[in-house]
Amino acid sequence: MSPRRWTIKELLEVTADYLEKKEIDRPRLCAEILLCHQLKINRVKLYLAFDQPLNEREVSGYRSLIKRRLNREPIQHITGVQEFWSMEFIVGPQVLIPRPESELLVEQVISLYKAGGQTEESGPTVLDLGTGSGALAVSLARELGGASLWASDISPDALDIAGKNVKRHGVEDRIQFIHGDLWQPFKEKTFTFDFIISNPPYIAIEDYDSLPPEVRDYEPRLALDGHNQGMFYIEKIIMEGADYLNPGGWLLIEMDPVQTSKALELMEQGNCYGEKRRIRDYSRNYRVVMSQKAVVS
Ligand SMILES: C[S@@+](CC[C@H](N)C(=O)[O-])C[C@H]1O[C@@H](n2cnc3c(N)ncnc32)[C@H](O)[C@@H]1O
């Protein structure tokens, strides 16, 4: 008997049902994305080809991708990309998969810069501390034409991926990469920044084991583990951040909603910061805490 010839429509239906039974998140979407990846087509083309029969090689390739997803490998590791700020970024096990809520950091920098009334020519200086895939720095480079950006990370493997992303989006001459531990590489530098943004590791160690397997088993612990109550890096960034800001410059940090009030308290200490705010994400949770370095007259 010759093997069954599946059409795209049939294969998607059977796969989505199976993924749902196995409790895979958004099963139909997952089935479609992975079939697009296997066939190297986009979703519009997939819908237009619903009745097209697939050959054995295509079906068996698709089966291998589904098997990986059933092992709870993130879909982005299978396709190798993630969309952020309407651009496609290369991702892999070396970097955190950029999350939609981090777009808030990009939005806020743009809005603060525009509210400051500066001209595009003079451009702000921006540091992305813990850049990972480089998604935040690349997005700001694309949005703020005159900006000069620095992007740092302790992980050389992450910087390697970020380097690929800056080339992919044509901003390699606008972003300087720096390898090192938090503020360490900036201690010797003579310049300071108009904006410092960071999405640091902020998962509380107490919560680490209960993360979904896609995150816990596949994304880098170095990008996630914020140690005690998730505050280790947030505290260091706040306590020393003002030393690396220009007067009137802004520090913006993404964190878990429960960490935001403690972060604001830390910003109160030391009298380095003037205005302080916390901003909600699209789910109405406080997500970003920001503060302006005081201008001493
Ligand atoms: C939560 S990820 C954020 C990645 C990226 N900025 C984003 O928003 O998608 C945190 C990043 O900080 C980096 N990191 C962890 N510890 C660090 C340290 N001590 N110094 C500098 N970077 C660090 C990790 O390698 C990781 O890339």
Boltz pocket constraint, residues with backbone or C-beta under 6 A from the ligand:
constraints:
  - pocket:
      binder: B
      contacts: [[A, 94], [A, 95], [A, 96], [A, 97], [A, 98], [A, 99], [A, 102], [A, 129], [A, 130], [A, 131], [A, 132], [A, 133], [A, 134], [A, 135], [A, 136], [A, 152], [A, 153], [A, 154], [A, 155], [A, 158], [A, 180], [A, 181], [A, 182], [A, 199], [A, 200], [A, 201], [A, 202], [A, 222], [A, 223], [A, 224]]
      max_distance: 6.0
